[in-house]
Protein backbone atom coordinates (compact mmCIF):
# COMPACT_ATOMS: atom_id res chain seq x y z
CA UNK A 1 0.00 0.00 0.00
CA UNK A 2 1.26 3.47 -0.89
CA UNK A 3 2.12 5.44 2.22
CA UNK A 4 -0.30 8.36 2.66
CA UNK A 5 0.90 11.96 2.80
CA UNK A 6 2.88 12.97 5.83
CA UNK A 7 3.41 16.65 6.71
CA UNK A 8 6.69 17.31 8.52
CA UNK A 9 6.11 20.87 9.76
CA UNK A 10 5.26 20.99 13.46
CA UNK A 11 2.48 23.44 14.30
CA UNK A 12 1.97 22.03 17.79
CA UNK A 13 5.28 22.46 19.55
CA UNK A 14 4.84 22.45 23.32
CA UNK A 15 1.06 22.69 22.90
CA UNK A 16 -1.39 24.92 24.79
CA UNK A 17 0.42 24.48 28.12
CA UNK A 18 4.19 24.78 27.60
CA UNK A 19 6.39 23.42 30.38
CA UNK A 20 7.69 25.70 33.09
CA UNK A 21 11.33 26.20 32.14
CA UNK A 22 12.34 26.20 35.82
CA UNK A 23 15.35 28.38 35.11
CA UNK A 24 18.09 28.44 37.78
CA UNK A 25 17.25 30.52 40.83
CA UNK A 26 13.62 30.70 39.82
CA UNK A 27 14.39 33.21 37.07
CA UNK A 28 11.40 34.49 35.14
CA UNK A 29 13.32 34.84 31.89
CA UNK A 30 16.53 33.53 30.34
CA UNK A 31 18.26 36.02 28.04
CA UNK A 32 20.61 34.70 25.37
CA UNK A 33 22.78 37.39 23.77
CA UNK A 34 24.21 36.18 20.48
CA UNK A 35 27.01 37.94 18.59
CA UNK A 36 27.30 36.78 15.00
CA UNK A 37 30.94 36.96 13.91
CA UNK A 38 30.86 36.84 10.10
CA UNK A 39 33.42 39.44 9.02
CA UNK A 40 35.93 37.70 6.77
CA UNK A 41 33.59 34.79 6.05
CA UNK A 42 31.24 36.57 3.64
CA UNK A 43 31.10 36.21 -0.15
CA UNK A 44 34.25 37.71 -1.65
CA UNK A 45 36.49 36.93 -4.61
CA UNK A 46 39.37 36.67 -2.13
CA UNK A 47 37.51 33.76 -0.52
CA UNK A 48 37.09 31.88 -3.77
CA UNK A 49 33.50 33.04 -4.34
CA UNK A 50 32.07 34.02 -7.72
CA UNK A 51 30.72 37.40 -6.61
CA UNK A 52 30.77 39.97 -3.85
CA UNK A 53 28.51 39.98 -0.77
CA UNK A 54 25.12 41.74 -0.85
CA UNK A 55 23.55 40.84 2.51
CA UNK A 56 23.25 42.78 5.79
CA UNK A 57 25.36 45.85 5.30
CA UNK A 58 25.12 49.65 5.12
CA UNK A 59 25.21 49.57 1.31
CA UNK A 60 21.67 50.43 0.25
CA UNK A 61 20.29 48.27 -2.56
CA UNK A 62 23.40 46.13 -2.66
CA UNK A 63 23.61 43.42 -5.29
CA UNK A 64 26.31 40.82 -5.93
CA UNK A 65 29.05 41.92 -8.32
CA UNK A 66 29.94 38.80 -10.34
CA UNK A 67 33.67 38.50 -10.88
CA UNK A 68 34.47 41.74 -9.01
CA UNK A 69 35.45 42.79 -5.51
CA UNK A 70 33.01 45.29 -3.99
CA UNK A 71 35.30 47.65 -2.13
CA UNK A 72 32.55 49.43 -0.20
CA UNK A 73 30.96 46.16 0.88
CA UNK A 74 34.27 44.74 2.04
CA UNK A 75 34.97 47.94 3.95
CA UNK A 76 31.62 47.77 5.77
CA UNK A 77 32.33 44.20 6.86
CA UNK A 78 35.85 45.22 7.87
CA UNK A 79 34.37 47.83 10.20
CA UNK A 80 32.67 45.07 12.15
CA UNK A 81 35.99 43.36 12.84
CA UNK A 82 38.13 46.47 13.32
CA UNK A 83 35.82 48.68 15.41
CA UNK A 84 32.38 47.19 16.04
CA UNK A 85 33.63 44.02 17.71
CA UNK A 86 35.82 45.86 20.19
CA UNK A 87 33.06 48.32 21.09
CA UNK A 88 30.74 45.42 21.87
CA UNK A 89 33.47 43.52 23.69
CA UNK A 90 34.00 46.48 26.00
CA UNK A 91 30.25 46.78 26.62
CA UNK A 92 29.65 43.12 27.47
CA UNK A 93 32.73 42.70 29.63
CA UNK A 94 31.95 45.95 31.50
CA UNK A 95 28.42 44.73 32.31
CA UNK A 96 29.57 41.11 32.82
CA UNK A 97 26.98 39.85 30.35
CA UNK A 98 27.72 36.34 28.97
CA UNK A 99 27.72 36.02 25.21
CA UNK A 100 27.35 33.21 22.71
CA UNK A 101 29.30 33.85 19.52
CA UNK A 102 28.04 32.39 16.27
CA UNK A 103 31.47 32.18 14.69
CA UNK A 104 31.92 31.55 10.98
CA UNK A 105 34.94 29.27 10.93
CA UNK A 106 36.82 31.09 8.15
CA UNK A 107 36.07 34.43 9.82
CA UNK A 108 37.45 33.20 13.15
CA UNK A 109 40.58 31.97 11.41
CA UNK A 110 41.10 35.50 10.07
CA UNK A 111 40.56 37.13 13.47
CA UNK A 112 43.08 35.77 15.99
CA UNK A 113 42.96 38.79 18.34
CA UNK A 114 39.15 38.92 18.37
CA UNK A 115 38.95 35.17 19.02
CA UNK A 116 41.47 35.44 21.84
CA UNK A 117 39.38 38.22 23.40
CA UNK A 118 36.22 36.12 23.14
CA UNK A 119 37.86 33.22 24.89
CA UNK A 120 39.49 35.34 27.59
CA UNK A 121 36.06 36.81 28.35
CA UNK A 122 34.68 33.30 28.79
CA UNK A 123 32.25 33.61 25.88
CA UNK A 124 30.81 30.51 24.27
CA UNK A 125 32.00 30.15 20.67
CA UNK A 126 29.54 28.10 18.61
CA UNK A 127 29.78 27.31 14.91
CA UNK A 128 28.16 29.53 12.31
CA UNK A 129 29.25 27.36 9.41
CA UNK A 130 32.32 27.34 7.22
CA UNK A 131 31.46 30.50 5.27
CA UNK A 132 28.78 33.20 5.55
CA UNK A 133 27.07 32.28 2.28
CA UNK A 134 23.70 31.04 1.03
CA UNK A 135 23.05 27.29 1.27
CA UNK A 136 19.55 26.92 -0.20
CA UNK A 137 20.76 25.70 -3.60
CA UNK A 138 23.73 23.74 -2.31
CA UNK A 139 23.64 19.97 -3.02
CA UNK A 140 23.21 17.91 0.13
CA UNK A 141 26.59 16.22 -0.11
CA UNK A 142 28.34 19.55 -0.56
CA UNK A 143 26.58 21.03 2.45
CA UNK A 144 27.47 17.99 4.55
CA UNK A 145 31.11 18.38 3.51
CA UNK A 146 31.04 22.09 4.42
CA UNK A 147 29.58 21.35 7.86
CA UNK A 148 32.36 18.88 8.54
CA UNK A 149 34.98 21.27 7.20
CA UNK A 150 33.57 23.96 9.51
CA UNK A 151 33.91 21.63 12.48
CA UNK A 152 37.52 20.82 11.58
CA UNK A 153 38.55 24.44 11.10
CA UNK A 154 36.66 25.62 14.18
CA UNK A 155 38.43 22.97 16.25
CA UNK A 156 41.82 24.05 14.86
CA UNK A 157 41.40 27.77 15.54
CA UNK A 158 39.56 27.60 18.88
CA UNK A 159 41.14 24.47 20.36
CA UNK A 160 37.79 22.74 20.92
CA UNK A 161 35.08 21.16 18.83
CA UNK A 162 31.93 23.32 18.66
CA UNK A 163 29.00 22.04 20.70
CA UNK A 164 26.39 24.35 19.18
CA UNK A 165 25.44 25.11 15.58
CA UNK A 166 23.69 27.84 13.60
CA UNK A 167 24.01 28.18 9.83
CA UNK A 168 21.63 31.08 9.31
CA UNK A 169 21.43 31.17 5.52
CA UNK A 170 20.42 27.52 5.58
CA UNK A 171 18.79 24.96 3.31
CA UNK A 172 15.95 22.56 3.96
CA UNK A 173 18.62 19.94 4.76
CA UNK A 174 20.67 21.97 7.25
CA UNK A 175 19.11 20.93 10.57
CA UNK A 176 19.09 17.25 9.63
CA UNK A 177 22.70 17.36 8.44
CA UNK A 178 23.87 19.25 11.53
CA UNK A 179 21.98 16.86 13.83
CA UNK A 180 23.87 13.96 12.28
CA UNK A 181 27.13 15.51 13.52
CA UNK A 182 26.10 15.23 17.19
CA UNK A 183 25.79 18.86 18.25
CA UNK A 184 24.43 19.45 21.74
CA UNK A 185 22.14 22.15 20.37
CA UNK A 186 21.09 23.58 17.01
CA UNK A 187 19.50 26.99 16.48
CA UNK A 188 18.39 27.03 12.84
CA UNK A 189 14.73 27.55 13.74
CA UNK A 190 12.65 30.57 14.77
CA UNK A 191 9.55 28.74 15.92
CA UNK A 192 9.31 28.99 19.71
CA UNK A 193 10.14 30.91 22.89
CA UNK A 194 11.47 27.78 24.59
CA UNK A 195 13.96 25.04 23.74
CA UNK A 196 12.46 21.77 22.54
CA UNK A 197 13.41 18.28 21.46
CA UNK A 198 13.07 17.36 17.80
CA UNK A 199 13.05 13.79 16.57
CA UNK A 200 15.51 13.62 13.68
CA UNK A 201 16.45 10.35 12.01
CA UNK A 202 15.55 8.36 15.10
CA UNK A 203 17.37 10.47 17.69
CA UNK A 204 16.37 13.35 19.95
CA UNK A 205 18.00 16.65 19.02
CA UNK A 206 17.82 19.68 21.29
CA UNK A 207 16.72 22.81 19.42
CA UNK A 208 17.28 26.31 20.81
CA UNK A 209 15.17 28.57 18.59
CA UNK A 210 16.78 31.80 17.46
CA UNK A 211 15.30 35.17 16.48
CA UNK A 212 14.98 37.35 13.40
CA UNK A 213 12.89 40.06 15.06
CA UNK A 214 14.86 40.93 18.21
CA UNK A 215 17.81 41.16 15.90
CA UNK A 216 19.91 44.09 14.74
CA UNK A 217 19.77 42.72 11.18
CA UNK A 218 16.64 44.84 10.85
CA UNK A 219 18.88 47.91 10.71
CA UNK A 220 19.80 46.64 7.25
CA UNK A 221 16.42 45.38 5.99
CA UNK A 222 13.20 46.97 4.78
CA UNK A 223 10.80 48.12 7.53
CA UNK A 224 13.54 47.70 10.08
CA UNK A 225 15.01 49.79 12.89
CA UNK A 226 16.11 53.30 12.02
CA UNK A 227 17.69 54.22 15.35
CA UNK A 228 19.13 52.74 18.48
CA UNK A 229 16.07 54.03 20.34
CA UNK A 230 13.78 51.91 18.16
CA UNK A 231 15.93 48.87 18.85
CA UNK A 232 15.85 49.54 22.60
CA UNK A 233 12.07 50.00 22.55
CA UNK A 234 11.51 46.75 20.69
CA UNK A 235 13.81 44.77 22.97
CA UNK A 236 12.24 46.33 26.06
CA UNK A 237 8.71 45.48 24.92
CA UNK A 238 9.69 41.90 24.10
CA UNK A 239 11.39 41.59 27.49
CA UNK A 240 8.34 42.99 29.30
CA UNK A 241 5.99 40.51 27.63
CA UNK A 242 8.20 37.51 28.36
CA UNK A 243 9.02 38.68 31.88
CA UNK A 244 5.30 38.99 32.67
CA UNK A 245 4.67 35.49 31.36
CA UNK A 246 7.51 34.23 33.51
CA UNK A 247 5.94 35.86 36.54
CA UNK A 248 2.79 33.86 35.83
CA UNK A 249 4.71 30.57 36.01
CA UNK A 250 5.52 30.30 32.31
CA UNK A 251 9.20 31.25 32.10
CA UNK A 252 10.52 31.84 28.59
CA UNK A 253 13.77 32.28 26.68
CA UNK A 254 14.62 35.60 25.00
CA UNK A 255 17.19 35.53 22.19
CA UNK A 256 18.85 38.74 20.98
CA UNK A 257 20.76 38.62 17.70
CA UNK A 258 23.64 41.03 17.07
CA UNK A 259 26.26 41.70 14.38
CA UNK A 260 29.54 43.55 14.89
CA UNK A 261 29.15 45.68 11.74
CA UNK A 262 25.54 46.65 12.58
CA UNK A 263 24.92 47.22 16.30
CA UNK A 264 28.64 47.98 16.71
CA UNK A 265 28.07 51.40 15.11
CA UNK A 266 28.20 54.28 17.61
CA UNK A 267 24.78 55.54 16.54
CA UNK A 268 23.17 52.24 17.51
CA UNK A 269 25.14 50.71 20.37
CA UNK A 270 23.61 53.01 22.99
CA UNK A 271 20.20 51.48 22.31
CA UNK A 272 21.67 48.10 23.18
CA UNK A 273 23.32 49.52 26.31
CA UNK A 274 20.02 51.02 27.46
CA UNK A 275 18.32 47.67 27.07
CA UNK A 276 21.02 45.78 28.97
CA UNK A 277 20.83 48.29 31.81
CA UNK A 278 17.04 47.92 31.81
CA UNK A 279 17.11 44.11 31.93
CA UNK A 280 19.84 44.05 34.56
CA UNK A 281 17.72 46.28 36.79
CA UNK A 282 15.09 43.53 37.15
CA UNK A 283 15.17 40.60 39.55
CA UNK A 284 14.69 37.08 38.24
CA UNK A 285 16.67 37.58 35.02
CA UNK A 286 19.15 34.91 33.97
CA UNK A 287 21.68 36.02 31.36
CA UNK A 288 23.12 32.80 29.98
CA UNK A 289 24.99 31.38 27.04
CA UNK A 290 23.10 29.05 24.78
CA UNK A 291 25.27 26.23 26.03
CA UNK A 292 24.18 26.93 29.61
CA UNK A 293 20.54 27.03 28.54
CA UNK A 294 20.98 23.75 26.68
CA UNK A 295 22.64 22.12 29.69
CA UNK A 296 19.79 23.25 31.96
CA UNK A 297 17.11 22.06 29.55
CA UNK A 298 18.75 18.69 29.08
CA UNK A 299 18.88 18.14 32.85
CA UNK A 300 15.47 19.60 33.69
CA UNK A 301 13.41 18.64 30.62
CA UNK A 302 15.03 15.55 29.07
CA UNK A 303 13.33 13.94 26.06
CA UNK A 304 10.40 11.75 27.04
CA UNK A 305 8.91 8.77 25.25
CA UNK A 306 5.75 9.78 23.43
CA UNK A 307 3.21 8.43 20.98
CA UNK A 308 4.41 9.47 17.53
CA UNK A 309 1.33 9.23 15.34
CA UNK A 310 3.30 10.89 12.55
CA UNK A 311 5.60 7.84 12.32
CA UNK A 312 3.02 5.02 12.75
CA UNK A 313 2.37 2.30 10.22
CA UNK A 314 -1.26 1.59 9.43
CA UNK A 315 -1.14 -1.59 11.50
CA UNK A 316 0.23 0.27 14.52
CA UNK A 317 -2.26 3.11 14.10
CA UNK A 318 -5.26 0.78 13.91
CA UNK A 319 -3.98 -1.38 16.76
CA UNK A 320 -3.68 1.70 18.98
CA UNK A 321 -6.78 3.64 17.90
CA UNK A 322 -9.05 1.12 16.19
CA UNK A 323 -11.18 0.69 19.32
CA UNK A 324 -11.72 4.38 20.02
CA UNK A 325 -14.93 4.32 17.99
CA UNK A 326 -16.91 1.42 19.43
CA UNK A 327 -16.33 -1.83 17.49
CA UNK A 328 -15.53 0.26 14.38
CA UNK A 329 -11.85 -0.08 13.38
CA UNK A 330 -12.74 1.17 9.90
CA UNK A 331 -12.71 4.71 11.31
CA UNK A 332 -9.02 4.42 12.21
CA UNK A 333 -8.23 2.71 8.91
CA UNK A 334 -9.68 5.65 7.02
CA UNK A 335 -8.05 8.23 9.27
CA UNK A 336 -4.55 6.83 8.72
CA UNK A 337 -4.82 7.72 5.03
CA UNK A 338 -5.13 11.44 5.75
CA UNK A 339 -2.25 13.90 5.78
CA UNK A 340 -0.68 13.46 9.22
CA UNK A 341 2.01 15.58 10.84
CA UNK A 342 3.61 16.12 14.25
CA UNK A 343 0.63 18.29 15.18
CA UNK A 344 -1.40 15.07 15.38
CA UNK A 345 0.82 13.56 18.08
CA UNK A 346 -1.74 14.41 20.75
CA UNK A 347 -5.32 13.69 21.80
CA UNK A 348 -6.70 16.63 19.84
CA UNK A 349 -4.75 15.57 16.76
CA UNK A 350 -5.96 11.97 16.63
CA UNK A 351 -9.48 13.04 17.62
CA UNK A 352 -9.50 15.35 14.60
CA UNK A 353 -8.34 12.59 12.25
CA UNK A 354 -10.89 10.08 13.53
CA UNK A 355 -13.71 12.64 13.52
CA UNK A 356 -12.97 13.51 9.89
CA UNK A 357 -13.13 9.85 8.92
CA UNK A 358 -16.37 9.41 10.85
CA UNK A 359 -18.04 12.59 9.56
CA UNK A 360 -17.19 11.87 5.92
CA UNK A 361 -18.71 8.36 6.07
CA UNK A 362 -22.18 7.60 4.81
CA UNK A 363 -25.14 7.88 7.15
CA UNK A 364 -25.42 4.09 7.12
CA UNK A 365 -21.80 3.70 8.27
CA UNK A 366 -22.27 6.23 11.03
CA UNK A 367 -25.50 4.54 12.07
CA UNK A 368 -23.51 1.33 12.37
CA UNK A 369 -21.19 3.03 14.84
CA UNK A 370 -24.13 4.27 16.88
CA UNK A 371 -25.68 0.82 16.99
CA UNK A 372 -22.35 -0.67 18.10
CA UNK A 373 -22.62 1.27 21.36
CA UNK A 374 -24.08 -0.54 24.39
CA UNK A 375 -27.28 0.39 26.18
CA UNK A 376 -26.55 2.41 29.30
CA UNK A 377 -26.78 0.16 32.35
CA UNK A 378 -28.56 -2.38 30.22
CA UNK A 379 -25.78 -4.62 28.93
CA UNK A 380 -23.23 -4.02 31.66
CA UNK A 381 -22.41 -7.69 31.80
CA UNK A 382 -22.78 -8.35 28.08
CA UNK A 383 -19.82 -9.60 26.06
CA UNK A 384 -20.45 -6.80 23.54
CA UNK A 385 -19.36 -4.19 26.07
CA UNK A 386 -15.77 -3.10 25.35
CA UNK A 387 -13.36 -2.54 28.24
CA UNK A 388 -13.50 1.20 27.55
CA UNK A 389 -17.28 1.29 27.72
CA UNK A 390 -17.30 -0.86 30.83
CA UNK A 391 -14.83 1.47 32.56
CA UNK A 392 -16.78 4.56 31.49
CA UNK A 393 -20.11 3.22 32.73
CA UNK A 394 -18.56 2.01 35.95
CA UNK A 395 -16.89 5.40 36.41
CA UNK A 396 -20.29 7.06 36.20
CA UNK A 397 -21.72 4.65 38.76
CA UNK A 398 -23.93 2.84 36.27
CA UNK A 399 -22.77 -0.51 37.65
CA UNK A 400 -24.00 0.43 41.12
CA UNK A 401 -27.59 1.51 40.42
CA UNK A 402 -30.46 0.89 42.77
CA UNK A 403 -33.18 -1.47 41.59
CA UNK A 404 -35.42 1.50 40.81
CA UNK A 405 -32.72 3.29 38.83
CA UNK A 406 -31.90 0.11 36.92
CA UNK A 407 -35.53 -0.31 35.99
CA UNK A 408 -35.73 3.31 34.86
CA UNK A 409 -32.68 2.91 32.60
CA UNK A 410 -34.09 -0.29 31.10
CA UNK A 411 -37.40 1.44 30.37
CA UNK A 412 -35.73 4.48 28.82
CA UNK A 413 -33.35 2.32 26.76
CA UNK A 414 -36.23 0.39 25.24
CA UNK A 415 -38.27 3.51 24.54
CA UNK A 416 -35.34 5.37 23.02
CA UNK A 417 -34.34 2.55 20.67
CA UNK A 418 -37.96 2.02 19.69
CA UNK A 419 -38.32 5.72 18.81
CA UNK A 420 -34.95 6.47 17.19
CA UNK A 421 -33.54 3.12 16.03
CA UNK A 422 -30.20 3.31 17.86
CA UNK A 423 -29.05 3.29 21.52
CA UNK A 424 -28.95 6.41 23.64
CA UNK A 425 -25.34 7.66 23.61
CA UNK A 426 -23.84 10.16 25.98
CA UNK A 427 -20.32 10.85 27.21
CA UNK A 428 -20.97 9.56 30.72
CA UNK A 429 -17.73 11.01 32.08
CA UNK A 430 -19.22 14.47 31.65
CA UNK A 431 -22.23 13.71 33.89
CA UNK A 432 -23.40 12.08 37.09
CA UNK A 433 -26.25 9.55 37.20
CA UNK A 434 -28.89 12.24 37.75
CA UNK A 435 -27.57 14.29 34.84
CA UNK A 436 -27.55 11.27 32.56
CA UNK A 437 -31.17 10.44 33.42
CA UNK A 438 -32.23 14.05 32.84
CA UNK A 439 -30.58 14.10 29.41
CA UNK A 440 -32.11 10.69 28.64
CA UNK A 441 -35.65 11.92 29.30
CA UNK A 442 -35.11 15.15 27.37
CA UNK A 443 -33.56 13.54 24.30
CA UNK A 444 -36.09 10.73 24.18
CA UNK A 445 -38.66 13.25 22.89
CA UNK A 446 -36.38 14.96 20.37
CA UNK A 447 -36.83 14.49 16.59
CA UNK A 448 -34.83 11.52 15.32
CA UNK A 449 -32.87 13.66 12.84
CA UNK A 450 -31.71 15.94 15.65
CA UNK A 451 -30.96 12.94 17.89
CA UNK A 452 -28.85 11.33 15.18
CA UNK A 453 -26.70 14.47 15.02
CA UNK A 454 -26.50 14.64 18.82
CA UNK A 455 -25.56 10.97 19.11
CA UNK A 456 -22.79 11.43 16.53
CA UNK A 457 -21.48 14.43 18.46
CA UNK A 458 -21.51 12.34 21.66
CA UNK A 459 -19.58 9.57 19.91
CA UNK A 460 -16.91 12.12 19.00
CA UNK A 461 -16.84 13.41 22.57
CA UNK A 462 -16.42 9.89 23.94
CA UNK A 463 -13.56 9.36 21.48
CA UNK A 464 -11.85 12.54 22.64
CA UNK A 465 -12.07 11.52 26.29
CA UNK A 466 -10.67 8.08 25.51
CA UNK A 467 -7.79 9.62 23.61
CA UNK A 468 -7.00 11.98 26.46
CA UNK A 469 -6.54 8.94 28.69
CA UNK A 470 -4.19 7.34 26.17
CA UNK A 471 -2.05 10.45 25.69
CA UNK A 472 -1.98 11.33 29.37
N, C-alpha and C positions, 0 to 999 in steps of 0.2 A: 504494500500500500504506500502511495506517495505521502511523504510527511507533509502535514498541513502547514500553513504559514506561521512563522514564529517571528515576533517583533521584539528586537533586542533592546530598544530604548526603555529606560526604567522611569516611569512617571510616578512611582509610588515612593521610593526612597525609604525614609524612616516611618512613613505613614502619618496618620493624623495626630499621633502622640509620640513625638520623637523622644529618645531617651534623655534623661538628665545627664549632662556631660560629667558631672561631679569633678569639676576641675580642682586641682590642688588648693587647699586652704579655703574651699568653699567659694572660689571666685565665681563671679556672675558672668564673666566674659573672658575668653582667651584671645589675645591680640597677637597676630603673626605678621611681623613686618618683613617684607621680602624686598631685597635689592637685586634687581636683574643686572648682572654684569655681562654686557654684550659687546662692548667697545673693543674692536679688533677681531670680532667673530662674524661681523656682518658681511653681506655681499660686497665684494671688491675684486678688481682684476688682480690685485696683489695676492689675493687668497685663492686664486685659481678659478674664480667665478666668471661667468660670461658677461655680466653687466654689473653696474653699480647698485648700491642699496637705494630703496625708495620708501622705507617704512619707518615711522616713528622718529621724526626729526623736526627741526625748525624750518626746513626747506618746504615752503608752501607749494602744493601741487607737484611734488617730486614724482619723477618717473624713472625707471631704470634706464641707464645709458648703455646700450649693448656695445661691448668692445671698447669702452672708454672709462677712465677713472673720473669720478665726480668729485672735484676738489672741495666744493662747499659741503657736500654730504660727508665726506671723510673728515673734514674739519669739525663739523658738528659732533660726530661721534667721538673725535679726539678730545673734545671739550669734556665729555663725560669722564674720560679716564684721567685727564690732566688736572681738572679743577672740580668738577661735580662730585667725583668720588670722595675727594679729600674733605670737601665741605660737609658731606653727609657723614663721613667717618668721624669728624670732629663732633657733630651733633649727637650721634648715637652713643659715642663713648662718653661724652659729657653727661648725658642723661642716663647712662647705664641701661640702655634699651637693647635687648638681644636681637640679633638680626639673622635671618636666613638669606644666604646669597644663592641666587640661581646663576651659577657660573657657566658660561659657554666655555668649553674646554680650550678651544684655540685662543679665546680672549684671555683666559687665565694664564695661558702659557706666554702671552705677550705682555703680561702685567705683573712681573715678579714683586715689585714693591707694594702694589695694591693687595696682592694675595697675601704677602707677609703681614700686612696691616690687618687684614681680615682675620687671619689666624691668631695673631697676637691679641686681638680684641675678643677672642673666643667665639667668633661668629660661626655658624654652621654653613658649610660650603656644599651645596647640593649641585647636581648636574643639570645644566640647561642645554644639553646636547653638544654635538661636536662643533657645529657652526650655527650662527643665527640666520638661518635661511628657511625658505618655505619647503614643507615636506609633502604637501597634499598630492603632488603628481609623482612622487618618488616611488619607484618599484619597491615592493616589500623587502626583497632581499638586500637592496641597497640601503634601505632605512635600518634594517637589522644590523648591517655591517657598520653603519655610522654610529648607532647606539653603542656597539661594542668598542669602536674606536674611541668614542667619547669617554667611555669608562677607563680605557687604557691610558689615555692622555691625562685625564683628570687624576688618576692614581699617581702618575709620574710627577705631575706638577704640584700636587697638594700633599702627597705622601700617604694618602688613604683612599680607598675605594669609596665612591659616593654611595650614600645610603638612601638618598631621595632623588626624585627625577621630575623634571618639568621641561617639555620640549617647547611648548608655546605655539609655534607655527606648525602644528602637527597634522598628521593624516588620520584617516579612519583606523589605521593599523597601529598607531603609536602606543596607546595604552596597553594593548595586548602584547606588543613586542617588548615594551619596557617591563611589563609584569613577568615575562619569561626570564628576565635577567636577575630576578630576585631582589628588587628594591624593597626597602622597608615601607616606603610610601611613594605614591605617585600623585601629581597634582594637575594633570591635564584634563580637568573637568571644572565646570563652573556651576554645578547643579545643586549645591546644598550649603547650609550654614553650619554643618557638622561633618566630621569625618564619617566614613562608612566603609563597610567591607563589600567588595565586589567579587563575584565568582567569575574567574577568568581561567579558561582551560583547566577546570577541575581543581583550582586552588583559590584560597581566599587572599585577595589583595587589598591592602589598606589604601584608601583614597582620601587625600586631604584636598578638598575642592579649593580652587583659587578664585580670583576675582578679576573682572574686567571693568567693573564700575568704580570701586574704591581704588582706583589705579591712575597714576599720573599720566598714563598713555593718552588719556583724554585731553591733555594739553596739546596733543598733536593729531587729534582726529576731529571730524566734523561734530558740531554740537557738543563740544567738550568744555573743559575748564578754561577760562580766560585769565584767571588771576589766582594767586595763592589763597586769597580770601574765599573764593568759590570752592577751592579744594578743601580748605579747612571746614567750611560749612557743611559740605557733603560728608566728610569723614565724621564730623561731630554728630550729624543727624543719624548716620548709620550706627554709630556707637551708642547714641541714646536709645534707639529702638532695640538693639540687641541687649544693652545693659538692663533695660526694663524687662525684657523677656527673661533674662537671667535672674532678676529679682523675683520673678513669679515661678521659679523652680524649673526654668527651661534654658539653662546656660547654653550659649552659642560660641562659635568661633568667628572672629573677624579678621579677614585677610586684607592687607594693604599692600598694593603693588607699586614699586618705585623703580625709576631708571636714573642712572647717574647723569645722563645728558639732558634729562627733562626736569625733574624736581631739584636737581643739583644747581639749577640756575638761581642767582641771588633774588630775582623777582618772584620766585615761587617757594623757596625753601622756608620762608618765614610762616607760610601757611601750614606746612608740615610741623614746624616747631610749635606753633600755637595748638595744633591738635595734640601733639605728644604731651605738652604741659597740661592740657585739659584732661586727657585720659589718666595721666599720672596723679591728678588731683582727686580721683575717685578711689574709694575703697573697693576691694573685691575685683580687682583687675589683674589678670595674669598675663604679662608680656612673656612670650615663649617662642623659641624656635619651632619650626615645623617638626624637627626631630623630637623635641620634648613633647609636643602635642601627640605625635604618633606613639611615642613610648607610653604616655598616659592612656591613650585610647586602647592600645593593645592590652594593657594590664587591667583596665577598668571595664572595657567593653569588647572582650575577645569575640571572634566569630562564633556563632552558635549554629547548631544543626537546624535546618528548617525545611519545610516542604517546598520543593522547587517544582511547581506546576509547569513552569516554562520548559523544563527539561524532561518531563515525563513521556514515556511511551504510551500508546493507547491502552495497552494492557494494564500498565501501572495506574493510569488515570482512572480507568473503569473499576479496577480493583479497589481503589481508594474512595472513589466518589459515586460508584454505580448504585449504592444503596441509599443515597441521600434522598432521592425521589422514590417513594415507597414501591418496592418490587418493580422498578422501571429503569433498568440499566441503560436502556436505549437513550435516555436523556443525556447521560454522561458520554455515551458513544458519539452522539451528535455534537456535543459541546467540544470534544477534543479536536474536532475538525476546524474549529474557528481559529482566527488569528489570536495567538496567546503570547503574552510577554511577561516580564518580571512583575508588572503591575497586578497580575492575576495570582501572585504567590501569597494570597491572603483569603480570608473568609469572604470579603466583599467581591474579590476577583472571581473566585470559583462560583459564587452565588450568581454573579452576573452571567457567566458562561452558561450555567445550567438553566437559568431563567430564560435566556435567549433561545436555547434549544427547546425548552418547554413551550414558550409562547409562540414559536414559529410552527409548532406541530399542528396537525389537524384537530378539529374539535373532538373527533372520535378518539384520537390518541390521548388527548388531555383528559377526556372522560375516563379512559382506561386507568390513568394515574389516580384520578379521584376514587374510582371504584376499588383500587388496590389498597386504599386506606382502611383501617379497621374501624368498627363501630366504637364509639367512646364507652368504656366500661361494659361493653357488651360481649367482646371476644377477648377479654383479658387473658384467658387461659388458652386461647386458640393457637394452633400452630402457625396460622397465617400472620400472627403479630410479630413484626421484626423486633430485634433487641432494642433498636432506637425507639420504636413506638412504645414498647413495654416500659422502658425507662422513663419516657416522657409522661405516660399516663400515671405511672407510679409516683413520679415527682409531683404531679398535680393532686395526688391523693385519690385517684380514681380506682385504686386497688383496695381502698379502705373505706368504701362507702357503706352507709347504713342500709338496712334492707329497704327502707322507704326511698332513699336516694337511688339505689340500684334499680328499683322498679320504675322510678321516674325516668332514668336514663334509657331503660329498655323501651319504655312507651314512646319517648321522644325519638329514639333511633328508628323505630318501626314507622312512625308517622312521617318522619323526615324523608326516609328512603322511599316510602310510598308516594310522597308528594313530588320529590325532585329527581329520584332515580339514581342517587349516589349518596354515600354516607355523609353525615355532618362532619366537617373538618374544621378544626380550629387549632391554632398554636397554643397548646395547653400551658406551656411555660409562661405565657403572658398573662395567665388568669388563675384565680383560685376556683374551687368547685362551685361556689355561688355565682361567680362571674360567668363560668362556662354554661351553667344552667340558664342564666338570664339571656345569654347570647343565643343559646339553643332555641328557647321559646320565641325570641324575636325573629330569628332567621327562618324558623319553620314556616312562618306566614309570608315570607318574601316571595316575589315572582321567581320562577325557576331560572330565568335568564340572568337575573341579578345574582341569584345564589350561586350559579355556575361561576360567574366572575369572582365572587367573594371566596368561593372554595379554592379556586386557582390561586388567588392572592394568598390565602392561608397556607397552601402547599408551598409556595415560594418562601413565606415567612418561616415555616417549619424547617425548610432546607437551610435557610440562613442561620438559624439557631443551631442546627446540627453541625454546620461548618464552623461556627464559632468555637464549638467544643473541640473539634479536630485541630484547629489552628492554635487554640490556646496552649 
